[in-house]
C-alpha cells in the first residue's frame, strides 16, 4: 500500500480496513467520540501510524492512528494535532501510543 498523502486518504484507507470507530484522545487513553470513559493506553494496540506535515507550516502537523482496543476488539481511528500545536495532555497519550507502535 502506498502511503496516504492526506489525512482524508489515511482515514479512508483505515475505514476500508475495518477501522470504523471514531476515537479521540482522553485524559488517560482513547475514548469513543462523545463518550467520557477512555480506554487505557495499555489495552490499546496501534496497528497503523500516519504522520503528516504541512509544506511550510509546522502548525499543520497531524497524526492518524489505526488502533484496536484489545478488550472488545474495536477498531477505530484517532486523528490529532501533532507537534508544537498539540495539546500537552494529548501529547502525553500520543507519546504512550507511539511507544506501543514501536514494540
C-alpha positions as CSV (number, residue, x, y, z in Angstrom):
1,X,0.0,0.0,0.0
2,X,1.4,3.4,-0.9
3,X,1.5,5.9,1.9
4,X,-1.6,8.2,2.0
5,X,-0.7,11.7,1.1
6,X,-3.5,13.4,3.1
7,X,-5.3,12.8,6.4
8,X,-8.5,12.1,4.4
9,X,-6.8,9.4,2.4
10,X,-5.4,7.8,5.6
11,X,-8.9,7.8,7.2
12,X,-10.4,6.3,4.0
13,X,-7.7,3.6,3.9
14,X,-8.3,2.7,7.6
15,X,-12.1,2.6,7.1
16,X,-11.6,0.2,4.2
17,X,-9.5,-2.0,6.6
18,X,-12.3,-2.1,9.2
19,X,-11.3,0.8,11.4
20,X,-14.7,2.3,11.7
21,X,-14.9,3.7,15.3
22,X,-14.1,7.3,15.8
23,X,-11.8,7.7,18.8
24,X,-10.5,10.8,20.5
25,X,-7.7,11.4,23.0
26,X,-8.9,11.4,26.6
27,X,-7.1,12.2,29.8
28,X,-5.8,8.7,30.3
29,X,-6.3,7.0,26.9
30,X,-8.5,6.9,23.9
31,X,-12.3,7.3,24.0
32,X,-15.2,7.0,21.6
33,X,-16.2,10.4,20.3
34,X,-18.9,11.7,22.5
35,X,-18.1,9.4,25.4
36,X,-16.2,10.3,28.6
37,X,-14.8,6.9,29.6
38,X,-11.4,6.3,27.9
39,X,-9.8,3.0,27.0
40,X,-6.5,2.7,28.8
41,X,-3.4,3.0,26.7
42,X,-2.0,-0.3,27.9
43,X,-5.1,-2.1,26.5
44,X,-4.7,-0.4,23.1
45,X,-2.8,-1.7,20.1
46,X,-1.6,0.7,17.4
47,X,-1.8,-1.0,14.1
48,X,-1.1,1.9,11.7
49,X,0.6,5.3,12.1
50,X,0.5,8.1,9.6
51,X,2.2,11.4,10.2
52,X,1.6,14.5,8.1
53,X,3.4,17.8,7.9
54,X,2.3,20.9,6.2
55,X,4.6,22.0,3.4
56,X,5.6,25.3,5.1
57,X,3.9,25.5,8.5
58,X,4.8,23.2,11.4
59,X,1.4,24.0,12.8
60,X,-0.1,21.8,10.1
61,X,1.3,18.6,11.6
62,X,-1.2,15.8,12.2
63,X,-1.2,12.2,13.1
64,X,-3.7,9.5,12.1
65,X,-3.6,6.2,14.1
66,X,-5.4,3.0,13.3
67,X,-5.9,1.4,16.7
68,X,-7.6,-1.7,18.2
69,X,-8.9,-1.7,21.7
70,X,-8.0,-5.2,22.9
71,X,-10.7,-5.9,25.4
72,X,-13.5,-5.7,22.9
73,X,-11.5,-5.8,19.6
74,X,-12.9,-2.5,18.5
75,X,-11.0,-1.0,15.6
76,X,-11.0,2.8,15.2
77,X,-9.2,5.9,14.1
78,X,-7.6,8.6,16.1
79,X,-6.8,11.9,14.4
80,X,-4.9,14.6,16.3
81,X,-2.7,17.6,16.0
82,X,0.9,16.6,16.3
83,X,4.0,18.7,17.1
84,X,4.0,22.2,18.5
85,X,0.3,22.8,18.2
86,X,-0.7,19.6,20.0
87,X,-2.4,19.9,23.5
88,X,0.2,18.8,26.1
89,X,-2.1,16.3,27.7
90,X,-2.9,14.8,24.3
91,X,0.8,14.7,23.5
92,X,1.5,12.5,26.6
93,X,-1.2,10.0,25.4
94,X,0.1,10.1,21.8
95,X,3.7,9.5,23.1
96,X,2.5,6.5,25.0
97,X,0.6,5.2,22.0
98,X,3.7,5.8,19.8
99,X,5.7,3.7,22.2
100,X,3.2,0.9,21.8
101,X,3.5,1.1,18.0
102,X,7.3,0.8,18.2
103,X,7.2,-2.5,20.1
